[in-house]
Amino acid sequence: MIRGVGQDSALAKAAIEAALRSVQSGAQRVDRAVESSGLVEPQGASGPSFARALEQGVAQVDQAARASEQLPLDMLAGKVGDFHEVAATLKQSELMFKFSLEVRNKLIEAYRETMRMSV
């Protein structure tokens, strides 16, 4: 039987830690890409390009979605023996998609708020 989130949080903790590692490594890649591309003018402390960060975030979500589509097929073919791995990957993909959807909603909300401002 599936346990509630509060009863066994090891899987949730592992998913959160994996997501944090992914975000940190993504931020490091963005910083390196920005430094090498010269998209940001140096002003003491340069920040990552918004377009580049957004592009990489969408690519990561797409990659996770593609992996989650392939994993159940691999399990049926016998390539993956552990059902928990499939379930964890599917949940991680779902969380990444929901997070990206919320980021999109916030961007749209910020755009609409900006358009309502009077100059």
C-alpha positions in Angstrom: 0.0 0.0 0.0 1.2 3.5 -0.7 2.1 5.4 2.4 1.1 9.1 3.0 3.6 11.8 2.5 4.0 12.4 6.2 4.6 8.8 7.0 7.6 8.0 4.8 9.3 11.2 3.6 12.5 9.5 2.4 11.3 9.5 -1.2 10.1 13.1 -1.0 13.4 14.1 0.6 15.4 12.4 -2.1 13.3 14.1 -4.8 13.7 17.5 -3.2 17.5 17.0 -2.9 17.7 15.8 -6.5 15.8 18.9 -7.6 18.0 21.2 -5.6 21.1 19.6 -7.1 19.7 20.0 -10.5 18.9 23.7 -9.9 22.3 24.3 -8.5 24.1 22.6 -11.4 21.8 24.5 -13.9 22.7 27.8 -12.2 26.4 27.0 -12.5 26.0 26.1 -16.2 24.0 29.3 -16.8 26.8 31.4 -15.1 29.5 29.7 -17.1 27.5 30.2 -20.4 26.9 33.8 -19.6 30.5 34.5 -18.8 31.6 32.9 -22.1 28.9 34.4 -24.3 29.2 38.0 -23.1 25.4 38.5 -23.0 25.6 40.5 -19.8 27.7 43.6 -19.5 30.0 43.5 -16.5 28.8 45.8 -13.7 30.8 44.4 -10.8 28.7 41.3 -10.3 27.2 39.9 -13.5 24.0 37.9 -13.3 22.8 35.2 -15.7 20.9 36.1 -18.8 17.2 35.7 -18.3 16.6 34.2 -21.8 19.4 31.7 -21.3 18.1 30.6 -17.9 14.6 30.2 -19.3 15.8 28.3 -22.3 17.8 25.9 -20.2 14.9 25.4 -17.7 12.5 24.5 -20.5 15.1 22.1 -21.9 15.5 20.4 -18.6 11.7 20.0 -18.2 11.5 18.6 -21.8 14.3 16.1 -21.0 12.6 15.0 -17.8 9.2 14.5 -19.7 10.9 12.5 -22.4 12.6 10.3 -19.8 9.4 9.7 -17.9 7.7 8.7 -21.1 10.4 6.1 -21.9 10.8 4.6 -18.4 7.5 2.7 -18.2 8.3 1.2 -21.6 11.7 0.2 -20.4 10.2 -1.4 -17.4 7.8 -3.5 -19.5 10.7 -4.5 -21.7 12.6 -5.7 -18.6 15.3 -3.1 -18.8 14.2 -1.5 -15.4 13.5 -3.9 -12.6 12.5 -1.5 -9.8 9.0 -0.1 -9.9 10.1 2.5 -7.3 12.6 4.0 -9.7 9.8 4.4 -12.3 7.4 6.0 -9.8 10.1 8.4 -8.5 11.1 9.5 -12.0 7.4 10.0 -12.9 6.8 12.0 -9.8 9.9 14.1 -10.3 8.8 14.8 -13.9 5.4 15.8 -12.7 6.9 18.2 -10.1 9.2 19.8 -12.6 6.2 20.3 -15.0 4.1 21.8 -12.3 6.9 24.1 -11.2 7.5 25.3 -14.8 3.8 25.9 -15.2 3.8 28.1 -12.0 6.8 30.0 -13.3 4.9 30.6 -16.6 1.9 31.8 -14.7 4.0 34.2 -12.7 5.6 35.5 -15.8 2.2 36.1 -17.4 1.0 37.8 -14.2 4.0 40.1 -14.1 3.6 41.0 -17.8 0.0 41.8 -17.3 0.8 43.9 -14.2 3.5 45.8 -16.2 1.0 46.5 -19.0 -1.4 48.0 -16.5 1.1 50.4 -15.2 0.8 54.0 -16.3 3.9 55.8 -17.5 
